[in-house]
Each structure stands twice: as C-alpha cells, then as structure tokens.
Amino acid sequence: MNTRRIGTLEVSVVGVGCNSFGKRIDARDALSVVDAALDASINFFDTADVYARGQSEHLLGRALGNRRRGVVIATKFGKEFDPRHRGARPGYVRRACEHSLRRLGTDYIDLFQLHEPDPTVPIAETLGALQELVTVGKVRQIGCCNVTPPLLRDARAAARPALAHFASVQNEYNLLYRHAEEAVLPECERQGIAFIPYYPLARGLLTGKYRRGRPAPQGSHLTGGAAARELLTDQNLAIVEDLIRFAESRGRTILELSISWLLTMRSVASVIAGATTAEQVQQNAASASWRLTTAELDEIDRIVLQTH
C-alpha cells in the first residue's frame, strides 16, 4: 500500500470511512473491518463525533485497542451533536476534542477536522483554539470539511504567522460529482493542502451494485429517499453502464476504476471508502493498484462528461 502525506502525517492511499460503525455494523463487524484494513496495510481511519452519536468513535477505538499507535485517526467536530453541542467557538472546540479523545480511548487525535464552517465564529478564533490543542499535544494536524476557496484563503491569512493552518480539506468528490475541480482542488494545490474526497463511490453507485433496468439491492443505501432520487437517474445509470464496460474491457471493475481515478489527482491524499465487511476492505485496498494512462483518463472523461 502506497502512502501520501497530510501535513506531517503519512497515510495509506486507501483509508476506511467509519460512518457505518454503530449505525450499520456492530462492534464485532467493526473489529472485522479494522482487522482487514490493518492486514491490507491500511493505516488511515476517518470518523466523526456525530456518526452514530459517538458510537463510531467508540467502536473504532475499541477495535484498534493497543494497535492505536500504528494508525492515523481522523475525526471531526462542529456538526450538531445535540442542541447544546455544535459549532466552532473556542470553548466548544476544546470540549469536543476531550469528548472525542474519551470515546476513541486515546490521548491524541492525528487529524482533527472542522466538520462544517460556522459563519457565527471568526475563523481566527477557531484556529486559535485548535492551535492550543496542537501545542499541548492533543492534536497533531488540523483539517476542515465542506468548505469553499474563500474560507480557505481567509483561514490561511488568519493563520499567519502563529496559528496552525489547515493541512487537509474533505469535500465530496467522485467520478460523477466533480464540483471540487472548479475551485477547491486548485486552491488546495496552491496552498499545498491535502484533499480527502468523501463519498468517493457516490454512496455505492460506483460499486456496480446498481444497474440500469434492475431493482436496487435490498438493504442498500439507495433504496429510497432523496439520495436515491438524486443519484439513480437515467443519466447517471447510463454513465455507470459505460464505465462498467470500460473497466471490464481491461479486466477491472468499476470499483477499481473509481478509486484509482481519484488517486490520479495530485492533491488527493487518501480515498476513505466506507466498508461494512472485511471483503469490502480487501476490494477497496486492491483497487489502488490500477495505474490509469493518459489515454484512459481521456476516455473516462469522454464517458462521464457526455450527455445521455
């Protein structure tokens, strides 16, 4: 497994998104996922305080146990945990960190991320609180999620000269949702910020389990609701069919294609694909081995950007 950097952190190019821990899988299955990840040389685990109301952090820490020192843990704060706990005010930043440390069963967080911007708090105040956590050794690097280039520029300006600066950005990005290319990815490149794409498999649409003219698998993410209506469109399903044909013509799968494509982007540090089974972890890890050529990338763009 190759590695890339997030600030001072060295992370595997495929990571594990832990939003299913405590929600779709229990402690036993979470342990199976973590074991499979470590066996595949994956060292990067991404969670958040709001995932399963803290249970994701708890199950991740429990599954890692005494193996914690060999991995990189990323978690997040800022979204509403309950009516009294949310946002990016300095006092809450410190409390959220303590709560996450306790649930994870660790004394430091490798990457502590602002889950969403808080327009009521100047970014310099949030960075000041994060700097305190870095200074005392409770946090190694800081990051942010769901942000725009203006916020990144404001944060960079506010961080000079003494405050910690964001080492990573985590926004939605995949073969079918490419808005990050318009401004966020270029800004990350300008500032030397690592990019972590979330929903790298478009909530499962890019795994090959959803096919045109077939019902969605029972119990899958996209069996109804707004996400299904948004993603399971005729246009998206037509693109998926073309991508499946493209991958299969090269003896590959659309899953391998989706992860390897993301890793062609210079700013992308790690693809944090979710997993509920050891087998899914193994498939995700193996997907990073495909080295796409320039001609293949051009063909992929032609498929994805065409109008059906």
C-alpha positions as CSV (number, residue, x, y, z in Angstrom):
1,M,0.0,0.0,0.0
2,N,1.5,3.3,-1.1
3,T,1.3,6.3,1.2
4,R,0.9,10.1,0.8
5,R,1.1,13.0,3.2
6,I,-1.4,15.1,5.1
7,G,0.9,17.7,6.7
8,T,3.3,15.7,8.9
9,L,1.1,12.6,8.7
10,E,1.8,9.7,6.4
11,V,-1.4,7.9,5.4
12,S,-2.3,5.0,3.2
13,V,-3.7,6.0,-0.2
14,V,-6.8,4.0,0.7
15,G,-8.4,4.6,4.1
16,V,-11.5,3.4,5.9
17,G,-14.5,5.7,6.3
18,C,-16.1,4.7,9.6
19,N,-19.6,6.3,9.3
20,S,-21.2,2.8,9.2
21,F,-19.7,1.9,12.7
22,G,-22.5,1.8,15.2
23,K,-25.1,2.5,12.5
24,R,-25.0,-0.3,10.0
25,I,-22.5,-2.6,11.8
26,D,-21.9,-3.6,15.4
27,A,-18.7,-4.0,17.5
28,R,-17.9,-7.5,16.1
29,D,-18.2,-6.4,12.5
30,A,-16.3,-3.2,13.2
31,L,-13.4,-5.3,14.6
32,S,-13.5,-7.4,11.4
33,V,-13.3,-4.3,9.2
34,V,-10.4,-2.9,11.2
35,D,-8.5,-6.2,11.2
36,A,-8.9,-6.5,7.5
37,A,-7.7,-2.9,7.0
38,L,-4.6,-3.4,9.0
39,D,-3.9,-6.7,7.2
40,A,-4.1,-4.8,3.9
41,S,-1.6,-2.1,5.3
42,I,-4.3,0.5,5.6
43,N,-3.4,2.9,8.4
44,F,-5.9,5.7,7.9
45,F,-9.3,5.7,9.7
46,D,-11.8,8.6,9.3
47,T,-14.7,9.1,11.7
48,A,-16.7,11.9,13.3
49,D,-18.3,12.7,16.7
50,V,-21.8,12.8,15.1
51,Y,-21.5,9.4,13.4
52,A,-24.0,7.2,15.3
53,R,-23.9,9.8,18.1
54,G,-20.4,9.0,19.2
55,Q,-20.6,5.2,18.7
56,S,-18.4,5.2,15.6
57,E,-15.6,6.8,17.6
58,H,-16.2,4.4,20.4
59,L,-16.2,1.3,18.2
60,L,-13.2,2.4,16.3
61,G,-11.1,3.0,19.4
62,R,-12.3,-0.3,20.9
63,A,-11.4,-2.2,17.7
64,L,-8.0,-0.7,17.5
65,G,-7.1,-1.3,21.1
66,N,-3.4,-1.5,21.7
67,R,-2.8,-1.1,17.9
68,R,-3.7,2.6,18.1
69,R,-0.1,3.9,17.8
70,G,0.4,2.4,14.4
71,V,-2.5,4.2,12.7
72,V,-3.7,7.6,11.8
73,I,-7.1,8.6,13.3
74,A,-9.1,11.4,11.8
75,T,-12.2,12.7,13.4
76,K,-14.5,15.7,13.2
77,F,-16.3,18.2,15.3
78,G,-18.8,21.1,14.6
79,K,-22.0,19.5,13.4
80,E,-24.8,19.3,15.9
81,F,-24.2,16.5,18.3
82,D,-27.1,17.6,20.4
83,P,-28.9,21.0,20.8
84,R,-26.1,22.2,23.2
85,H,-23.1,20.9,21.4
86,R,-22.2,22.2,18.0
87,G,-20.3,24.9,16.2
88,A,-16.7,26.2,16.2
89,R,-16.5,28.5,19.2
90,P,-13.2,28.0,21.1
91,G,-14.8,26.6,24.2
92,Y,-16.7,24.1,22.3
93,V,-13.7,23.1,20.2
94,R,-11.9,22.2,23.3
95,R,-14.8,20.3,24.8
96,A,-15.5,18.4,21.6
97,C,-11.8,17.3,21.5
98,E,-12.0,16.0,25.0
99,H,-15.2,14.0,24.3
100,S,-13.7,12.5,21.1
101,L,-10.5,11.6,23.0
102,R,-12.5,9.8,25.6
103,R,-14.7,7.9,23.1
104,L,-11.7,6.9,21.0
105,G,-9.7,5.8,24.1
106,T,-6.6,7.7,23.1
107,D,-4.7,10.7,24.3
108,Y,-4.2,12.4,20.9
109,I,-6.0,12.8,17.6
110,D,-3.9,12.7,14.5
111,L,-6.2,14.8,12.3
112,F,-8.9,17.0,14.0
113,Q,-11.3,18.4,11.4
114,L,-13.9,21.2,11.4
115,H,-16.9,19.3,10.0
116,E,-18.6,22.3,8.5
117,P,-18.0,26.1,8.6
118,D,-19.6,28.1,11.4
119,P,-20.5,31.5,10.0
120,T,-21.1,32.9,13.5
121,V,-17.4,32.5,14.5
122,P,-14.4,34.2,13.0
123,I,-12.1,31.6,11.6
124,A,-9.2,33.1,13.6
125,E,-10.9,32.2,16.9
126,T,-11.4,28.6,15.8
127,L,-7.8,28.3,14.7
128,G,-6.7,29.8,18.0
129,A,-8.4,27.0,19.9
130,L,-7.1,24.4,17.5
131,Q,-3.6,25.8,17.9
132,E,-3.9,25.3,21.7
133,L,-4.8,21.6,21.2
134,V,-1.8,21.2,18.9
135,T,0.5,22.9,21.3
136,V,-0.4,20.6,24.2
137,G,-0.2,17.5,22.0
138,K,-3.8,16.5,21.9
139,V,-4.0,17.1,18.2
140,R,-1.3,16.6,15.6
141,Q,-2.8,18.2,12.5
142,I,-6.0,20.1,11.7
143,G,-8.3,20.0,8.8
144,C,-11.7,21.2,7.5
145,C,-14.7,19.8,5.6
146,N,-17.4,21.1,3.3
147,V,-15.5,24.4,2.6
148,T,-15.1,26.9,-0.2
149,P,-12.0,28.5,-1.5
150,P,-12.7,31.9,0.2
151,L,-12.8,30.2,3.6
152,L,-9.5,28.5,2.8
153,R,-8.0,31.8,1.9
154,D,-9.4,33.5,5.0
155,A,-8.0,30.7,7.1
156,R,-4.6,30.9,5.6
157,A,-4.5,34.7,6.1
158,A,-5.7,34.3,9.7
159,A,-3.1,31.6,10.5
160,R,-0.1,33.9,9.8
161,P,2.3,33.9,11.5
162,A,1.5,32.0,14.7
163,L,-1.7,29.9,14.3
164,A,-1.9,26.3,12.9
165,H,-3.1,26.1,9.4
166,F,-5.4,23.5,7.8
167,A,-3.5,20.5,6.4
168,S,-6.5,18.9,4.7
169,V,-9.8,19.6,3.1
170,Q,-12.5,17.0,3.0
171,N,-15.3,17.7,0.4
172,E,-17.5,15.5,-1.7
173,Y,-15.8,14.3,-4.9
174,N,-16.1,11.3,-7.2
175,L,-16.4,10.4,-10.9
176,L,-20.0,11.6,-11.0
177,Y,-19.7,14.7,-8.7
178,R,-16.8,16.8,-9.8
179,H,-17.6,20.3,-8.5
180,A,-14.4,20.2,-6.4
181,E,-12.4,20.6,-9.7
182,E,-13.8,24.0,-10.3
183,A,-12.1,25.8,-7.4
184,V,-11.5,23.8,-4.3
185,L,-8.9,21.4,-5.7
186,P,-7.0,24.2,-7.4
187,E,-7.0,26.2,-4.2
188,C,-5.7,23.1,-2.3
189,E,-2.9,22.8,-4.9
190,R,-2.0,26.5,-4.5
191,Q,-1.8,26.2,-0.7
192,G,-0.3,22.7,-0.5
193,I,-3.3,21.3,1.3
194,A,-4.1,17.6,1.1
195,F,-7.6,16.7,-0.3
196,I,-9.7,13.9,1.1
197,P,-12.7,13.0,-1.1
198,Y,-15.8,11.8,0.7
199,Y,-18.5,9.8,-1.0
200,P,-15.7,8.5,-3.3
201,L,-18.1,5.8,-4.6
202,A,-21.1,8.1,-4.9
203,R,-22.9,6.3,-2.0
204,G,-22.4,3.0,-3.6
205,L,-23.5,3.9,-7.2
206,L,-19.9,3.4,-8.4
207,T,-19.5,-0.1,-6.9
208,G,-21.5,-1.7,-9.7
209,K,-24.4,-2.9,-7.5
210,Y,-26.9,-0.5,-9.1
211,R,-27.6,-1.3,-12.7
212,R,-29.9,0.2,-15.3
213,G,-33.2,-1.7,-15.5
214,R,-32.6,-3.7,-12.3
215,P,-34.1,-3.0,-8.8
216,A,-31.7,-1.7,-6.2
217,P,-30.4,-4.4,-3.9
218,Q,-32.4,-5.0,-0.7
219,G,-31.0,-3.1,2.3
220,S,-28.6,-0.9,0.2
221,H,-28.1,2.8,0.7
222,L,-30.1,3.8,-2.3
223,T,-33.4,2.0,-1.9
224,G,-35.4,5.2,-1.5
225,G,-35.4,8.7,-0.3
226,A,-33.8,11.9,-1.6
227,A,-30.4,10.3,-2.2
228,A,-31.9,7.6,-4.4
229,R,-33.8,10.2,-6.4
230,E,-30.7,12.4,-6.8
231,L,-28.3,9.6,-7.8
232,L,-30.4,6.9,-9.5
233,T,-31.2,9.0,-12.6
234,D,-31.3,7.7,-16.1
235,Q,-28.2,9.8,-17.0
236,N,-26.1,8.5,-14.1
237,L,-27.1,4.9,-14.6
238,A,-26.2,5.2,-18.3
239,I,-22.8,6.6,-17.4
240,V,-22.3,3.8,-14.9
241,E,-23.1,1.1,-17.5
242,D,-20.5,2.7,-19.8
243,L,-17.9,2.8,-17.0
244,I,-18.5,-0.8,-16.2
245,R,-17.9,-1.7,-19.9
246,F,-14.8,0.4,-19.9
247,A,-13.4,-1.3,-16.7
248,E,-14.4,-4.8,-17.8
249,S,-12.7,-4.4,-21.1
250,R,-9.4,-4.1,-19.1
251,G,-10.2,-6.9,-16.7
252,R,-11.1,-4.5,-14.0
253,T,-14.2,-3.4,-12.0
254,I,-15.9,0.0,-11.7
255,L,-14.9,0.0,-8.1
256,E,-11.2,-0.3,-9.1
257,L,-11.8,2.4,-11.7
258,S,-13.4,4.8,-9.2
259,I,-10.7,4.6,-6.6
260,S,-7.8,4.6,-9.0
261,W,-9.2,7.6,-10.9
262,L,-9.3,9.7,-7.7
263,L,-5.7,8.8,-6.9
264,T,-4.6,10.3,-10.2
265,M,-5.4,13.7,-8.7
266,R,-2.2,15.2,-7.2
267,S,-3.9,16.8,-4.1
268,V,-5.8,13.6,-3.1
269,A,-4.1,12.1,-0.1
270,S,-6.3,9.1,0.6
271,V,-9.6,7.7,-0.6
272,I,-11.7,6.9,2.5
273,A,-14.1,4.4,1.2
274,G,-16.7,3.1,3.7
275,A,-16.9,-0.7,4.4
276,T,-19.1,-3.0,6.3
277,T,-17.3,-6.2,5.7
278,A,-13.7,-7.5,5.6
279,E,-14.2,-8.4,1.9
280,Q,-15.1,-4.8,1.0
281,V,-12.0,-3.5,2.7
282,Q,-9.9,-6.0,0.7
283,Q,-11.5,-5.0,-2.5
284,N,-11.0,-1.3,-1.7
285,A,-7.3,-1.8,-0.9
286,A,-6.7,-3.8,-4.1
287,S,-8.3,-1.0,-6.2
288,A,-5.4,1.3,-5.7
289,S,-3.1,-0.8,-7.9
290,W,-4.5,0.3,-11.3
291,R,-2.3,3.0,-12.9
292,L,-4.5,4.7,-15.4
293,T,-2.9,6.0,-18.6
294,T,-3.4,9.5,-20.1
295,A,-5.4,7.9,-22.9
296,E,-7.6,6.0,-20.4
297,L,-8.2,9.2,-18.4
298,D,-9.3,11.0,-21.6
299,E,-11.7,8.1,-22.4
300,I,-13.1,8.2,-18.9
301,D,-13.8,12.0,-19.2
302,R,-15.5,11.4,-22.5
303,I,-17.8,8.8,-20.9
304,V,-18.6,10.9,-17.8
305,L,-19.0,14.3,-19.4
306,Q,-21.1,13.2,-22.3
307,T,-24.8,13.9,-22.4
308,H,-27.0,10.9,-22.4
